[in-house]
Amino acid sequence: MATLNFTLYIYPYSRPEASPPLQVALHARSLWRDPVTVYFAEFTCDNWWM
């Protein structure tokens, strides 16, 4: 289960090419002062009912 989780979810989404928010954060790194935390959350349709 750990290998499957790492292979399908953790590793691919840790690559900047697969994650547009990560690409933006890496490009904006020169504009921000250290330390900066970047938080991203997807809005899911399940939240529409709340």
Secondary structure, DSSP 8 states (H G I E B T S, - for coil): -HHHHIIIIIHHHHSGGG-HHHHHHHHGGGTS-SS---------GGGGG-
